[in-house]
Amino acid sequence: MSIKSKNIIVMGGSVAGLGVGLALTADGHRVTILEADSSPMPADHTEAFEKWERKGAPQVWHSHALLARLYSQIAEHSPSLIE
């Protein structure tokens, strides 16, 4: 079955938004991801965790206990992102 390619807008550049964007792109769609948080990216992961103030994303301070599960899912379904 052939699916017609569409232009799709995803609201939010979170892990979920980026994952949706990757999945839709893999299906042949053109994706634009809109992110309201305009704060600049920190230099490294330590600075991101300790000093990055993201007013539009208060959830960044939540536990990252699910990160290992996310990594294994990406490795299983989109290994090219890790390689």
LOSE-464935 format. One record per atom (N, C-alpha, C): residue in one letter; x, y negated, z. Coordinates in steps of 0.001 Angstrom, whole numbers, plus 524288, in hexadecimal, padded with zeros to 5 digits. Atoms other than C-alpha are relative to their C-alpha. Layout:
N
AXYZ
...
This chain:
83
M803488049180000
M800008000080000
M803787FB2C80000
S7FCF1804C780077
S805797F2BE7FC28
S7FD727FB9980315
I801F0804707FD04
I804187E72E8054D
I802107FB0A7FD7B
K7FE67804EF8024D
K804407D9937FF7C
K8032E7FCE8803F9
S7FCA9803207FC9A
S80F3F7D15B8052E
S7FD447FAF280179
K80289804BA7FE10
K80A697C61F80D8E
K803FD7FC7B802A3
N7FD02803B67FCDF
N810287B9E0813A7
N7FD777FFEA80560
I8022D7FF777FAC0
I80E697BBA68224C
I802FB7FC7C803C6
I7FDAB803337FBE7
I810D47B25082D97
I7FF62802DF8052E
V800097FDA77FACD
V814747B80983AD6
V800FD7FB9B803E2
M7FF7D8040F7FC06
M8128A7AF2484689
M803408021180488
G7FCAE7FE907FB9A
G81DD67B09F8501C
G80498803637FE73
G7FB3D7FD2A8013E
G82BD07B54184F05
G801E1803788046B
S7FE947FC5C7FBCD
S82B717BE8285A98
S801A6805357FD9F
V7FEB57FAC4801E7
V82FBB7CCA0859A7
V7FB69802387FCEC
A804A67FE0A802B9
A821C37CFED855C4
A7FF5D7FD537FAB6
G8008F802DF804E9
G8211D7C53884B77
G80418801907FC02
L7FBD47FE628038A
L82E3D7C8F4845B1
L7FF27805947FE13
G801207FA9C80190
G82A687D754845A9
G7FBB98004B7FBEE
V8043C80037803D7
V81DCA7D45583E88
V8021D7FDFB7FACF
G7FDAC8021F804C5
G825797CC22834DA
G8033A804057FD15
L7FCDC7FBE680279
L82EFE7D74183251
L7FC96804287FD7A
A803777FBEF80215
A824167E12083080
A7FD327FE217FB16
L802C6802158048D
L81C987D86082726
L803A87FF377FB5D
T7FC28800A88042B
T828DE7D52981F6D
T80158805467FD91
A7FED57FABE801F5
A82BEF7E3A881E51
A7FBA48020A7FC84
D8046B7FE7580345
D81E597E5628186E
D7FF7F7FC997FB23
G7FFEF80319804C5
G821A27DB4280E05
G7FD6F7FAAB80058
H802818051A7FF65
H81B187CF2B81396
H804167FBC3800F8
R7FCBC804847FEC2
R8210D7C19181486
R7FE2A7FDEC80541
V8016C8016E7FAA9
V821657BD85822CF
V802BE7FAF7801A1
T7FDE4804B07FD89
T823427B0548294E
T7FEAE8005B805C8
I800D97FFD17FA5B
I8250D7B0528380B
I8006A7FA7780221
L80018805327FDAD
L821467A3DD83F2F
L800EA80075805DF
E7FEAA7FFE97FA6F
E827277A15584C96
E7FF927FA7C8022B
A800DD8052C7FDB0
A822C0795F585528
A804987FE2C8034F
D7FBA7801617FC94
D82EB07965B85DF9
D804947FE137FCB1
S7FBF28024380354
S8387478D29857B1
S805427FF6B802BB
S7FB078008B7FD3F
S8434D78E6B861B8
S80452802DA7FD04
P7FBB87FD8A802ED
P850A37918085BC7
P801B78052880276
M7FE137FAF37FE2C
M8564B79F2685CCD
M804D87FF438035E
P7FB4A800407FCC3
P8604B7A110867A8
P80497802B37FD4B
A7FB447FDDF8025F
A86E457A4EF864A9
A80072805EC80099
D7FF947FA5D7FF25
D86D467B29986A82
D7FB9A801E580391
H804497FDB77FCF7
H8646B7BBE9871FE
H800077FE50805BC
T7FFC4801B27FA89
T869487B79E87F66
T7FDAB7FA9280097
E80238805467FFE5
E8663B7A96887CA7
E7FA1D800317FF06
A8059A7FF838011E
A8591C7AD8587715
A7FD0280191804E6
F802C07FE2E7FB58
F855707B49D88389
F800447FC178047C
E7FF3A803547FB6A
E85AFF7AB0D88D6E
E7FE417FA587FF4E
K800D1805A0800A2
K858AF79DB388751
K7FBEA7FE6A7FBF8
W8037D8017480451
W84F5E79E3F87BBC
W7FA8C7FEF880212
E8053F801707FE50
E84301796EC87F40
E7FC6C7FFDE7FB41
R803B17FFA480459
R8380379AAA87615
R7FA947FEFA8021E
K805158018B7FDE8
K82BD77933E879DA
K7FB7C802E67FD5C
G8041D7FD43802DA
G823E879A5186F78
G8000A805DF800C1
A7FF987FA577FF4A
A828157A7DA873F5
A8018C8014D8059B
P7FEAB7FEE87FA88
P8276D7A95E882C0
P80110805C48010F
Q7FF487FA677FF31
Q827817B8278812E
Q805AA801BC7FF6E
V7FA8E7FE57800A1
V836227B82487E33
V8027C8017D8052E
W7FDE47FE9F7FAE8
W8387E7B96588CD2
W7FDCD8052A80205
H802247FAF47FE59
H830A17C5FF88D9F
H8042F804357FF8C
S7FC5D7FB9F8001F
S837747D2F188F8A
S800EE801DB7FA6E
H7FEAF7FDD580522
H83E7E7D870883CB
H8008C805F080052
A7FFBE7FA5D7FF29
A83C467E65B88868
A7FE6E803197FB28
L801CA7FD34804A9
L835E77E9F087B76
L803CB7FF8D7FB6D
L7FC57800DD80445
L841BD7E5F187364
L8022C805157FDC4
A7FDF57FAFF801E7
A847297F3D687294
A7FBFE802C27FC94
R8042E7FD998031F
R83A0E7F8CD86D97
R7FF807FD397FAC2
L8003A80301804D9
L8399D7EDDF86386
L8047D801897FC67
Y7FB757FE8280318
Y847527F14885EFC
Y7FF388055C7FD82
S800BF7FABF80225
S843DD7FFA285D52
S7FBCD8000E7FBC6
Q8040C8005380408
Q8379F7FC23855A0
Q802297FD8E7FB01
I7FD8E8026780496
I83F607F33B84C94
I803A5803EA7FD66
A7FC6B7FC1680228
A849AC7FDD484AEC
A7FD12804367FD00
E803147FBE880292
E83F208079E84747
E7FD4A7FE077FB13
H8034F801DA80446
H836CE7FF2583E59
H802A37FC2E7FC3F
S7FD45803C980355
S840357F4D0838FF
S805D88002380129
P7FA7F7FF7A7FE8B
P84E207F9E383AB3
P803997FC147FD52
S7FCAB803C4802BB
S8538D7F030830D6
S800B67FAFA8031D
L7FF79804AD7FCC2
L851417E55983ACF
L804678008F803F7
I7FC017FEFE7FC0D
I85AFB7EBA784414
I80554800E27FD87
E7FB077FE9D80290
E865587F02883A74
E803197FB4F7FE60
